[in-house]
Amino acid sequence: MGIGMRELLVILVVALLVFGTKKLKTIGSDLGGAVRGFKKAMEDGENETVAKNEPEKAAPVAPKIADTSAAAAASEPAKKETVG
């Protein structure tokens, strides 16, 4: 139960009579631009989801090693013992 060729032709003739040739051409180009924009947005959305699902390839980070040099000891305040 679809639209046959005869029904489609009747719809197009009625649209041509109602809107005229210039307005129909403008409507068609606007509709085509909207479809292109929709397809582009769908592709961008798919590219975003693919990028989110892929693991990021970051440079490995070396673990921090505790600094036991004299410079590290000098930066800490000296503890004083008090006799009570």
PDB file of N, CA, C and O in Angstrom, chain B, residues numbered from 101:
ATOM      1  N   MET B 101       0.845  -1.174   0.000  1.00  0.00           N
ATOM      2  CA  MET B 101       0.000   0.000   0.000  1.00  0.00           C
ATOM      3  C   MET B 101       0.893   1.240   0.000  1.00  0.00           C
ATOM      4  O   MET B 101       1.007   1.941   1.006  1.00  0.00           O
ATOM      5  N   GLY B 102       1.505   1.490  -1.120  1.00  0.00           N
ATOM      6  CA  GLY B 102       2.367   2.651  -1.254  1.00  0.00           C
ATOM      7  C   GLY B 102       1.771   3.651  -2.230  1.00  0.00           C
ATOM      8  O   GLY B 102       0.675   3.462  -2.758  1.00  0.00           O
ATOM      9  N   ILE B 103       2.506   4.694  -2.449  1.00  0.00           N
ATOM     10  CA  ILE B 103       2.059   5.709  -3.402  1.00  0.00           C
ATOM     11  C   ILE B 103       2.505   5.269  -4.791  1.00  0.00           C
ATOM     12  O   ILE B 103       3.692   5.050  -5.035  1.00  0.00           O
ATOM     13  N   GLY B 104       1.563   5.146  -5.673  1.00  0.00           N
ATOM     14  CA  GLY B 104       1.857   4.752  -7.040  1.00  0.00           C
ATOM     15  C   GLY B 104       2.298   5.951  -7.871  1.00  0.00           C
ATOM     16  O   GLY B 104       2.306   7.084  -7.390  1.00  0.00           O
ATOM     17  N   MET B 105       2.660   5.692  -9.106  1.00  0.00           N
ATOM     18  CA  MET B 105       3.137   6.752  -9.995  1.00  0.00           C
ATOM     19  C   MET B 105       2.022   7.756 -10.288  1.00  0.00           C
ATOM     20  O   MET B 105       2.275   8.958 -10.369  1.00  0.00           O
ATOM     21  N   ARG B 106       0.804   7.272 -10.444  1.00  0.00           N
ATOM     22  CA  ARG B 106      -0.318   8.161 -10.753  1.00  0.00           C
ATOM     23  C   ARG B 106      -0.602   9.120  -9.581  1.00  0.00           C
ATOM     24  O   ARG B 106      -0.835  10.310  -9.796  1.00  0.00           O
ATOM     25  N   GLU B 107      -0.581   8.600  -8.349  1.00  0.00           N
ATOM     26  CA  GLU B 107      -0.830   9.443  -7.174  1.00  0.00           C
ATOM     27  C   GLU B 107       0.280  10.474  -6.981  1.00  0.00           C
ATOM     28  O   GLU B 107       0.017  11.625  -6.635  1.00  0.00           O
ATOM     29  N   LEU B 108       1.519  10.049  -7.208  1.00  0.00           N
ATOM     30  CA  LEU B 108       2.654  10.964  -7.090  1.00  0.00           C
ATOM     31  C   LEU B 108       2.561  12.095  -8.107  1.00  0.00           C
ATOM     32  O   LEU B 108       2.860  13.245  -7.784  1.00  0.00           O
ATOM     33  N   LEU B 109       2.154  11.782  -9.320  1.00  0.00           N
ATOM     34  CA  LEU B 109       1.997  12.791 -10.362  1.00  0.00           C
ATOM     35  C   LEU B 109       0.901  13.794 -10.002  1.00  0.00           C
ATOM     36  O   LEU B 109       1.067  14.994 -10.225  1.00  0.00           O
ATOM     37  N   VAL B 110      -0.209  13.320  -9.453  1.00  0.00           N
ATOM     38  CA  VAL B 110      -1.295  14.211  -9.039  1.00  0.00           C
ATOM     39  C   VAL B 110      -0.822  15.143  -7.927  1.00  0.00           C
ATOM     40  O   VAL B 110      -1.131  16.335  -7.943  1.00  0.00           O
ATOM     41  N   ILE B 111      -0.076  14.608  -6.965  1.00  0.00           N
ATOM     42  CA  ILE B 111       0.436  15.430  -5.859  1.00  0.00           C
ATOM     43  C   ILE B 111       1.375  16.510  -6.391  1.00  0.00           C
ATOM     44  O   ILE B 111       1.298  17.660  -5.960  1.00  0.00           O
ATOM     45  N   LEU B 112       2.250  16.159  -7.311  1.00  0.00           N
ATOM     46  CA  LEU B 112       3.186  17.134  -7.884  1.00  0.00           C
ATOM     47  C   LEU B 112       2.466  18.228  -8.677  1.00  0.00           C
ATOM     48  O   LEU B 112       2.849  19.396  -8.604  1.00  0.00           O
ATOM     49  N   VAL B 113       1.429  17.862  -9.432  1.00  0.00           N
ATOM     50  CA  VAL B 113       0.674  18.860 -10.200  1.00  0.00           C
ATOM     51  C   VAL B 113      -0.048  19.814  -9.257  1.00  0.00           C
ATOM     52  O   VAL B 113      -0.067  21.021  -9.496  1.00  0.00           O
ATOM     53  N   VAL B 114      -0.640  19.290  -8.193  1.00  0.00           N
ATOM     54  CA  VAL B 114      -1.326  20.150  -7.224  1.00  0.00           C
ATOM     55  C   VAL B 114      -0.324  21.077  -6.543  1.00  0.00           C
ATOM     56  O   VAL B 114      -0.610  22.260  -6.357  1.00  0.00           O
ATOM     57  N   ALA B 115       0.828  20.567  -6.173  1.00  0.00           N
ATOM     58  CA  ALA B 115       1.862  21.397  -5.543  1.00  0.00           C
ATOM     59  C   ALA B 115       2.337  22.482  -6.495  1.00  0.00           C
ATOM     60  O   ALA B 115       2.568  23.615  -6.072  1.00  0.00           O
ATOM     61  N   LEU B 116       2.486  22.161  -7.757  1.00  0.00           N
ATOM     62  CA  LEU B 116       2.900  23.143  -8.762  1.00  0.00           C
ATOM     63  C   LEU B 116       1.858  24.239  -8.916  1.00  0.00           C
ATOM     64  O   LEU B 116       2.210  25.413  -9.036  1.00  0.00           O
ATOM     65  N   LEU B 117       0.573  23.872  -8.915  1.00  0.00           N
ATOM     66  CA  LEU B 117      -0.493  24.869  -9.021  1.00  0.00           C
ATOM     67  C   LEU B 117      -0.575  25.763  -7.770  1.00  0.00           C
ATOM     68  O   LEU B 117      -0.836  26.961  -7.879  1.00  0.00           O
ATOM     69  N   VAL B 118      -0.355  25.186  -6.607  1.00  0.00           N
ATOM     70  CA  VAL B 118      -0.478  25.949  -5.362  1.00  0.00           C
ATOM     71  C   VAL B 118       0.716  26.879  -5.159  1.00  0.00           C
ATOM     72  O   VAL B 118       0.541  28.056  -4.845  1.00  0.00           O
ATOM     73  N   PHE B 119       1.915  26.361  -5.336  1.00  0.00           N
ATOM     74  CA  PHE B 119       3.113  27.146  -5.017  1.00  0.00           C
ATOM     75  C   PHE B 119       3.717  27.879  -6.199  1.00  0.00           C
ATOM     76  O   PHE B 119       4.330  28.927  -5.999  1.00  0.00           O
ATOM     77  N   GLY B 120       3.578  27.390  -7.399  1.00  0.00           N
ATOM     78  CA  GLY B 120       4.220  27.999  -8.563  1.00  0.00           C
ATOM     79  C   GLY B 120       5.627  27.441  -8.740  1.00  0.00           C
ATOM     80  O   GLY B 120       6.168  26.791  -7.845  1.00  0.00           O
ATOM     81  N   THR B 121       6.205  27.703  -9.899  1.00  0.00           N
ATOM     82  CA  THR B 121       7.492  27.083 -10.233  1.00  0.00           C
ATOM     83  C   THR B 121       8.641  27.645  -9.396  1.00  0.00           C
ATOM     84  O   THR B 121       9.485  26.884  -8.924  1.00  0.00           O
ATOM     85  N   LYS B 122       8.686  28.966  -9.205  1.00  0.00           N
ATOM     86  CA  LYS B 122       9.806  29.556  -8.462  1.00  0.00           C
ATOM     87  C   LYS B 122       9.783  29.137  -6.997  1.00  0.00           C
ATOM     88  O   LYS B 122      10.815  28.780  -6.429  1.00  0.00           O
ATOM     89  N   LYS B 123       8.614  29.182  -6.398  1.00  0.00           N
ATOM     90  CA  LYS B 123       8.489  28.811  -4.988  1.00  0.00           C
ATOM     91  C   LYS B 123       8.769  27.318  -4.799  1.00  0.00           C
ATOM     92  O   LYS B 123       9.381  26.929  -3.804  1.00  0.00           O
ATOM     93  N   LEU B 124       8.331  26.482  -5.737  1.00  0.00           N
ATOM     94  CA  LEU B 124       8.571  25.046  -5.652  1.00  0.00           C
ATOM     95  C   LEU B 124      10.067  24.740  -5.767  1.00  0.00           C
ATOM     96  O   LEU B 124      10.577  23.852  -5.084  1.00  0.00           O
ATOM     97  N   LYS B 125      10.768  25.482  -6.635  1.00  0.00           N
ATOM     98  CA  LYS B 125      12.220  25.305  -6.781  1.00  0.00           C
ATOM     99  C   LYS B 125      12.921  25.691  -5.478  1.00  0.00           C
ATOM    100  O   LYS B 125      13.847  25.002  -5.050  1.00  0.00           O
ATOM    101  N   THR B 126      12.494  26.774  -4.851  1.00  0.00           N
ATOM    102  CA  THR B 126      13.087  27.213  -3.584  1.00  0.00           C
ATOM    103  C   THR B 126      12.831  26.195  -2.481  1.00  0.00           C
ATOM    104  O   THR B 126      13.726  25.884  -1.695  1.00  0.00           O
ATOM    105  N   ILE B 127      11.625  25.686  -2.426  1.00  0.00           N
ATOM    106  CA  ILE B 127      11.279  24.677  -1.413  1.00  0.00           C
ATOM    107  C   ILE B 127      12.130  23.424  -1.609  1.00  0.00           C
ATOM    108  O   ILE B 127      12.614  22.837  -0.641  1.00  0.00           O
ATOM    109  N   GLY B 128      12.306  23.022  -2.855  1.00  0.00           N
ATOM    110  CA  GLY B 128      13.117  21.829  -3.152  1.00  0.00           C
ATOM    111  C   GLY B 128      14.566  22.003  -2.746  1.00  0.00           C
ATOM    112  O   GLY B 128      15.163  21.091  -2.176  1.00  0.00           O
ATOM    113  N   SER B 129      15.145  23.176  -3.034  1.00  0.00           N
ATOM    114  CA  SER B 129      16.547  23.386  -2.668  1.00  0.00           C
ATOM    115  C   SER B 129      16.701  23.488  -1.150  1.00  0.00           C
ATOM    116  O   SER B 129      17.692  23.008  -0.600  1.00  0.00           O
ATOM    117  N   ASP B 130      15.742  24.102  -0.470  1.00  0.00           N
ATOM    118  CA  ASP B 130      15.792  24.172   0.994  1.00  0.00           C
ATOM    119  C   ASP B 130      15.683  22.782   1.617  1.00  0.00           C
ATOM    120  O   ASP B 130      16.386  22.454   2.572  1.00  0.00           O
ATOM    121  N   LEU B 131      14.789  21.978   1.055  1.00  0.00           N
ATOM    122  CA  LEU B 131      14.614  20.618   1.555  1.00  0.00           C
ATOM    123  C   LEU B 131      15.889  19.787   1.325  1.00  0.00           C
ATOM    124  O   LEU B 131      16.292  19.011   2.192  1.00  0.00           O
ATOM    125  N   GLY B 132      16.512  19.955   0.161  1.00  0.00           N
ATOM    126  CA  GLY B 132      17.760  19.246  -0.129  1.00  0.00           C
ATOM    127  C   GLY B 132      18.875  19.659   0.825  1.00  0.00           C
ATOM    128  O   GLY B 132      19.645  18.813   1.278  1.00  0.00           O
ATOM    129  N   GLY B 133      18.968  20.954   1.135  1.00  0.00           N
ATOM    130  CA  GLY B 133      19.975  21.421   2.088  1.00  0.00           C
ATOM    131  C   GLY B 133      19.747  20.871   3.485  1.00  0.00           C
ATOM    132  O   GLY B 133      20.694  20.548   4.202  1.00  0.00           O
ATOM    133  N   ALA B 134      18.484  20.769   3.860  1.00  0.00           N
ATOM    134  CA  ALA B 134      18.166  20.220   5.179  1.00  0.00           C
ATOM    135  C   ALA B 134      18.551  18.748   5.265  1.00  0.00           C
ATOM    136  O   ALA B 134      19.065  18.298   6.290  1.00  0.00           O
ATOM    137  N   VAL B 135      18.307  18.002   4.203  1.00  0.00           N
ATOM    138  CA  VAL B 135      18.658  16.583   4.188  1.00  0.00           C
ATOM    139  C   VAL B 135      20.177  16.414   4.248  1.00  0.00           C
ATOM    140  O   VAL B 135      20.681  15.548   4.963  1.00  0.00           O
ATOM    141  N   ARG B 136      20.907  17.249   3.492  1.00  0.00           N
ATOM    142  CA  ARG B 136      22.377  17.182   3.529  1.00  0.00           C
ATOM    143  C   ARG B 136      22.899  17.515   4.924  1.00  0.00           C
ATOM    144  O   ARG B 136      23.810  16.849   5.415  1.00  0.00           O
ATOM    145  N   GLY B 137      22.341  18.524   5.558  1.00  0.00           N
ATOM    146  CA  GLY B 137      22.754  18.888   6.910  1.00  0.00           C
ATOM    147  C   GLY B 137      22.477  17.784   7.910  1.00  0.00           C
ATOM    148  O   GLY B 137      23.285  17.525   8.802  1.00  0.00           O
ATOM    149  N   PHE B 138      21.338  17.136   7.761  1.00  0.00           N
ATOM    150  CA  PHE B 138      20.983  16.030   8.649  1.00  0.00           C
ATOM    151  C   PHE B 138      21.957  14.863   8.484  1.00  0.00           C
ATOM    152  O   PHE B 138      22.397  14.277   9.473  1.00  0.00           O
ATOM    153  N   LYS B 139      22.291  14.528   7.248  1.00  0.00           N
ATOM    154  CA  LYS B 139      23.233  13.432   6.999  1.00  0.00           C
ATOM    155  C   LYS B 139      24.605  13.758   7.572  1.00  0.00           C
ATOM    156  O   LYS B 139      25.263  12.893   8.150  1.00  0.00           O
ATOM    157  N   LYS B 140      25.039  15.018   7.411  1.00  0.00           N
ATOM    158  CA  LYS B 140      26.348  15.428   7.940  1.00  0.00           C
ATOM    159  C   LYS B 140      26.359  15.339   9.465  1.00  0.00           C
ATOM    160  O   LYS B 140      27.341  14.885  10.052  1.00  0.00           O
ATOM    161  N   ALA B 141      25.285  15.765  10.100  1.00  0.00           N
ATOM    162  CA  ALA B 141      25.202  15.688  11.554  1.00  0.00           C
ATOM    163  C   ALA B 141      25.214  14.234  12.025  1.00  0.00           C
ATOM    164  O   ALA B 141      25.818  13.922  13.051  1.00  0.00           O
ATOM    165  N   MET B 142      24.562  13.360  11.296  1.00  0.00           N
ATOM    166  CA  MET B 142      24.562  11.941  11.658  1.00  0.00           C
ATOM    167  C   MET B 142      25.961  11.355  11.548  1.00  0.00           C
ATOM    168  O   MET B 142      26.376  10.583  12.413  1.00  0.00           O
ATOM    169  N   GLU B 143      26.700  11.712  10.491  1.00  0.00           N
ATOM    170  CA  GLU B 143      28.062  11.212  10.324  1.00  0.00           C
ATOM    171  C   GLU B 143      28.964  11.749  11.436  1.00  0.00           C
ATOM    172  O   GLU B 143      29.800  11.014  11.962  1.00  0.00           O
ATOM    173  N   ASP B 144      28.801  13.020  11.796  1.00  0.00           N
ATOM    174  CA  ASP B 144      29.601  13.603  12.870  1.00  0.00           C
ATOM    175  C   ASP B 144      29.305  12.904  14.193  1.00  0.00           C
ATOM    176  O   ASP B 144      30.216  12.654  14.982  1.00  0.00           O
ATOM    177  N   GLY B 145      28.044  12.589  14.436  1.00  0.00           N
ATOM    178  CA  GLY B 145      27.672  11.878  15.652  1.00  0.00           C
ATOM    179  C   GLY B 145      28.270  10.482  15.704  1.00  0.00           C
ATOM    180  O   GLY B 145      28.700  10.026  16.763  1.00  0.00           O
ATOM    181  N   GLU B 146      28.298   9.803  14.562  1.00  0.00           N
ATOM    182  CA  GLU B 146      28.896   8.470  14.508  1.00  0.00           C
ATOM    183  C   GLU B 146      30.391   8.554  14.747  1.00  0.00           C
ATOM    184  O   GLU B 146      30.958   7.708  15.438  1.00  0.00           O
ATOM    185  N   ASN B 147      31.043   9.576  14.177  1.00  0.00           N
ATOM    186  CA  ASN B 147      32.485   9.730  14.369  1.00  0.00           C
ATOM    187  C   ASN B 147      32.807  10.008  15.836  1.00  0.00           C
ATOM    188  O   ASN B 147      33.824   9.533  16.343  1.00  0.00           O
ATOM    189  N   GLU B 148      31.958  10.768  16.521  1.00  0.00           N
ATOM    190  CA  GLU B 148      32.172  11.054  17.943  1.00  0.00           C
ATOM    191  C   GLU B 148      32.056   9.794  18.777  1.00  0.00           C
ATOM    192  O   GLU B 148      32.869   9.569  19.673  1.00  0.00           O
ATOM    193  N   THR B 149      31.056   8.964  18.495  1.00  0.00           N
ATOM    194  CA  THR B 149      30.881   7.754  19.287  1.00  0.00           C
ATOM    195  C   THR B 149      32.013   6.780  19.034  1.00  0.00           C
ATOM    196  O   THR B 149      32.430   6.080  19.957  1.00  0.00           O
ATOM    197  N   VAL B 150      32.520   6.711  17.827  1.00  0.00           N
ATOM    198  CA  VAL B 150      33.649   5.828  17.537  1.00  0.00           C
ATOM    199  C   VAL B 150      34.878   6.322  18.286  1.00  0.00           C
ATOM    200  O   VAL B 150      35.629   5.522  18.844  1.00  0.00           O
ATOM    201  N   ALA B 151      35.089   7.641  18.302  1.00  0.00           N
ATOM    202  CA  ALA B 151      36.244   8.196  18.999  1.00  0.00           C
ATOM    203  C   ALA B 151      36.151   7.967  20.499  1.00  0.00           C
ATOM    204  O   ALA B 151      37.174   7.755  21.150  1.00  0.00           O
ATOM    205  N   LYS B 152      34.949   8.004  21.064  1.00  0.00           N
ATOM    206  CA  LYS B 152      34.791   7.787  22.500  1.00  0.00           C
ATOM    207  C   LYS B 152      35.025   6.329  22.869  1.00  0.00           C
ATOM    208  O   LYS B 152      35.493   6.041  23.970  1.00  0.00           O
ATOM    209  N   ASN B 153      34.708   5.405  21.970  1.00  0.00           N
ATOM    210  CA  ASN B 153      34.847   3.987  22.263  1.00  0.00           C
ATOM    211  C   ASN B 153      36.272   3.491  22.106  1.00  0.00           C
ATOM    212  O   ASN B 153      36.627   2.453  22.665  1.00  0.00           O
ATOM    213  N   GLU B 154      37.100   4.216  21.352  1.00  0.00           N
ATOM    214  CA  GLU B 154      38.489   3.812  21.174  1.00  0.00           C
ATOM    215  C   GLU B 154      39.299   4.294  22.361  1.00  0.00           C
ATOM    216  O   GLU B 154      39.107   5.418  22.825  1.00  0.00           O
ATOM    217  N   PRO B 155      40.206   3.458  22.861  1.00  0.00           N
ATOM    218  CA  PRO B 155      41.043   3.913  23.978  1.00  0.00           C
ATOM    219  C   PRO B 155      42.025   4.980  23.497  1.00  0.00           C
ATOM    220  O   PRO B 155      42.536   4.928  22.378  1.00  0.00           O
ATOM    221  N   GLU B 156      42.267   5.931  24.366  1.00  0.00           N
ATOM    222  CA  GLU B 156      43.193   6.995  24.009  1.00  0.00           C
ATOM    223  C   GLU B 156      44.607   6.463  24.073  1.00  0.00           C
ATOM    224  O   GLU B 156      44.952   5.690  24.968  1.00  0.00           O
ATOM    225  N   LYS B 157      45.417   6.874  23.131  1.00  0.00           N
ATOM    226  CA  LYS B 157      46.803   6.450  23.091  1.00  0.00           C
ATOM    227  C   LYS B 157      47.661   7.584  23.642  1.00  0.00           C
ATOM    228  O   LYS B 157      48.142   8.434  22.893  1.00  0.00           O
ATOM    229  N   ALA B 158      47.841   7.584  24.943  1.00  0.00           N
ATOM    230  CA  ALA B 158      48.641   8.610  25.597  1.00  0.00           C
ATOM    231  C   ALA B 158      50.035   8.062  25.840  1.00  0.00           C
ATOM    232  O   ALA B 158      50.234   6.849  25.922  1.00  0.00           O
ATOM    233  N   ALA B 159      50.995   8.963  25.953  1.00  0.00           N
ATOM    234  CA  ALA B 159      52.360   8.562  26.231  1.00  0.00           C
ATOM    235  C   ALA B 159      52.421   7.982  27.641  1.00  0.00           C
ATOM    236  O   ALA B 159      51.797   8.516  28.559  1.00  0.00           O
ATOM    237  N   PRO B 160      53.162   6.902  27.818  1.00  0.00           N
ATOM    238  CA  PRO B 160      53.252   6.325  29.161  1.00  0.00           C
ATOM    239  C   PRO B 160      53.957   7.289  30.118  1.00  0.00           C
ATOM    240  O   PRO B 160      54.917   7.965  29.749  1.00  0.00           O
ATOM    241  N   VAL B 161      53.467   7.332  31.330  1.00  0.00           N
ATOM    242  CA  VAL B 161      54.024   8.229  32.331  1.00  0.00           C
ATOM    243  C   VAL B 161      54.894   7.415  33.271  1.00  0.00           C
ATOM    244  O   VAL B 161      54.463   6.389  33.798  1.00  0.00           O
ATOM    245  N   ALA B 162      56.135   7.882  33.481  1.00  0.00           N
ATOM    246  CA  ALA B 162      57.049   7.191  34.376  1.00  0.00           C
ATOM    247  C   ALA B 162      56.590   7.400  35.814  1.00  0.00           C
ATOM    248  O   ALA B 162      56.133   8.489  36.164  1.00  0.00           O
ATOM    249  N   PRO B 163      56.705   6.368  36.656  1.00  0.00           N
ATOM    250  CA  PRO B 163      56.299   6.536  38.050  1.00  0.00           C
ATOM    251  C   PRO B 163      57.243   7.486  38.774  1.00  0.00           C
ATOM    252  O   PRO B 163      58.435   7.552  38.471  1.00  0.00           O
ATOM    253  N   LYS B 164      56.696   8.211  39.724  1.00  0.00           N
ATOM    254  CA  LYS B 164      57.510   9.141  40.497  1.00  0.00           C
ATOM    255  C   LYS B 164      58.316   8.350  41.523  1.00  0.00           C
ATOM    256  O   LYS B 164      57.801   7.452  42.189  1.00  0.00           O
ATOM    257  N   ILE B 165      59.592   8.706  41.631  1.00  0.00           N
ATOM    258  CA  ILE B 165      60.480   8.051  42.572  1.00  0.00           C
ATOM    259  C   ILE B 165      60.755   9.029  43.705  1.00  0.00           C
ATOM    260  O   ILE B 165      61.018  10.208  43.465  1.00  0.00           O
ATOM    261  N   ALA B 166      60.693   8.545  44.924  1.00  0.00           N
ATOM    262  CA  ALA B 166      60.925   9.402  46.078  1.00  0.00           C
ATOM    263  C   ALA B 166      62.347   9.938  46.044  1.00  0.00           C
ATOM    264  O   ALA B 166      63.292   9.196  45.776  1.00  0.00           O
ATOM    265  N   ASP B 167      62.495  11.222  46.317  1.00  0.00           N
ATOM    266  CA  ASP B 167      63.800  11.875  46.299  1.00  0.00           C
ATOM    267  C   ASP B 167      64.382  11.830  47.707  1.00  0.00           C
ATOM    268  O   ASP B 167      63.833  12.432  48.629  1.00  0.00           O
ATOM    269  N   THR B 168      65.489  11.120  47.869  1.00  0.00           N
ATOM    270  CA  THR B 168      66.118  11.014  49.178  1.00  0.00           C
ATOM    271  C   THR B 168      67.413  11.811  49.249  1.00  0.00           C
ATOM    272  O   THR B 168      68.252  11.565  50.116  1.00  0.00           O
ATOM    273  N   SER B 169      67.573  12.742  48.358  1.00  0.00           N
ATOM    274  CA  SER B 169      68.814  13.511  48.341  1.00  0.00           C
ATOM    275  C   SER B 169      68.827  14.542  49.461  1.00  0.00           C
ATOM    276  O   SER B 169      67.835  14.722  50.168  1.00  0.00           O
ATOM    277  N   ALA B 170      69.942  15.203  49.609  1.00  0.00           N
ATOM    278  CA  ALA B 170      70.117  16.212  50.653  1.00  0.00           C
ATOM    279  C   ALA B 170      69.230  17.422  50.394  1.00  0.00           C
ATOM    280  O   ALA B 170      68.812  18.090  51.340  1.00  0.00           O
ATOM    281  N   ALA B 171      68.934  17.718  49.131  1.00  0.00           N
ATOM    282  CA  ALA B 171      68.085  18.866  48.806  1.00  0.00           C
ATOM    283  C   ALA B 171      66.674  18.645  49.327  1.00  0.00           C
ATOM    284  O   ALA B 171      66.035  19.588  49.795  1.00  0.00           O
ATOM    285  N   ALA B 172      66.186  17.435  49.255  1.00  0.00           N
ATOM    286  CA  ALA B 172      64.849  17.139  49.762  1.00  0.00           C
ATOM    287  C   ALA B 172      64.823  17.224  51.278  1.00  0.00           C
ATOM    288  O   ALA B 172      63.842  17.685  51.861  1.00  0.00           O
ATOM    289  N   ALA B 173      65.900  16.782  51.917  1.00  0.00           N
ATOM    290  CA  ALA B 173      65.966  16.841  53.375  1.00  0.00           C
ATOM    291  C   ALA B 173      66.078  18.283  53.850  1.00  0.00           C
ATOM    292  O   ALA B 173      65.536  18.631  54.899  1.00  0.00           O
ATOM    293  N   ALA B 174      66.774  19.125  53.092  1.00  0.00           N
ATOM    294  CA  ALA B 174      66.955  20.519  53.481  1.00  0.00           C
ATOM    295  C   ALA B 174      65.660  21.305  53.357  1.00  0.00           C
ATOM    296  O   ALA B 174      65.469  22.297  54.062  1.00  0.00           O
ATOM    297  N   SER B 175      64.777  20.883  52.482  1.00  0.00           N
ATOM    298  CA  SER B 175      63.531  21.615  52.293  1.00  0.00           C
ATOM    299  C   SER B 175      62.529  21.358  53.413  1.00  0.00           C
ATOM    300  O   SER B 175      61.603  22.146  53.603  1.00  0.00           O
ATOM    301  N   GLU B 176      62.705  20.256  54.162  1.00  0.00           N
ATOM    302  CA  GLU B 176      61.813  19.952  55.269  1.00  0.00           C
ATOM    303  C   GLU B 176      62.328  20.651  56.525  1.00  0.00           C
ATOM    304  O   GLU B 176      63.538  20.682  56.750  1.00  0.00           O
ATOM    305  N   PRO B 177      61.454  21.203  57.334  1.00  0.00           N
ATOM    306  CA  PRO B 177      61.905  21.868  58.571  1.00  0.00           C
ATOM    307  C   PRO B 177      62.461  20.824  59.563  1.00  0.00           C
ATOM    308  O   PRO B 177      61.964  19.703  59.659  1.00  0.00           O
ATOM    309  N   ALA B 178      63.482  21.228  60.273  1.00  0.00           N
ATOM    310  CA  ALA B 178      64.126  20.325  61.240  1.00  0.00           C
ATOM    311  C   ALA B 178      63.232  20.172  62.457  1.00  0.00           C
ATOM    312  O   ALA B 178      62.606  21.141  62.888  1.00  0.00           O
ATOM    313  N   LYS B 179      63.163  18.982  63.014  1.00  0.00           N
ATOM    314  CA  LYS B 179      62.365  18.722  64.194  1.00  0.00           C
ATOM    315  C   LYS B 179      63.241  18.918  65.440  1.00  0.00           C
ATOM    316  O   LYS B 179      64.363  18.416  65.514  1.00  0.00           O
ATOM    317  N   LYS B 180      62.715  19.637  66.388  1.00  0.00           N
ATOM    318  CA  LYS B 180      63.452  19.884  67.621  1.00  0.00           C
ATOM    319  C   LYS B 180      62.833  19.055  68.740  1.00  0.00           C
ATOM    320  O   LYS B 180      61.612  18.975  68.879  1.00  0.00           O
ATOM    321  N   GLU B 181      63.687  18.455  69.515  1.00  0.00           N
ATOM    322  CA  GLU B 181      63.198  17.695  70.666  1.00  0.00           C
ATOM    323  C   GLU B 181      63.238  18.594  71.887  1.00  0.00           C
ATOM    324  O   GLU B 181      64.197  19.338  72.087  1.00  0.00           O
ATOM    325  N   THR B 182      62.242  18.528  72.665  1.00  0.00           N
ATOM    326  CA  THR B 182      62.215  19.308  73.892  1.00  0.00           C
ATOM    327  C   THR B 182      62.249  18.349  75.083  1.00  0.00           C
ATOM    328  O   THR B 182      61.609  17.298  75.098  1.00  0.00           O
ATOM    329  N   VAL B 183      62.996  18.750  76.034  1.00  0.00           N
ATOM    330  CA  VAL B 183      63.091  17.930  77.229  1.00  0.00           C
ATOM    331  C   VAL B 183      62.117  18.494  78.242  1.00  0.00           C
ATOM    332  O   VAL B 183      62.137  19.693  78.520  1.00  0.00           O
ATOM    333  N   GLY B 184      61.308  17.691  78.769  1.00  0.00           N
ATOM    334  CA  GLY B 184      60.235  18.171  79.605  1.00  0.00           C
ATOM    335  C   GLY B 184      60.308  17.991  81.011  1.00  0.00           C
ATOM    336  O   GLY B 184      59.398  18.397  81.734  1.00  0.00           O
TER     337      GLY B 184
END
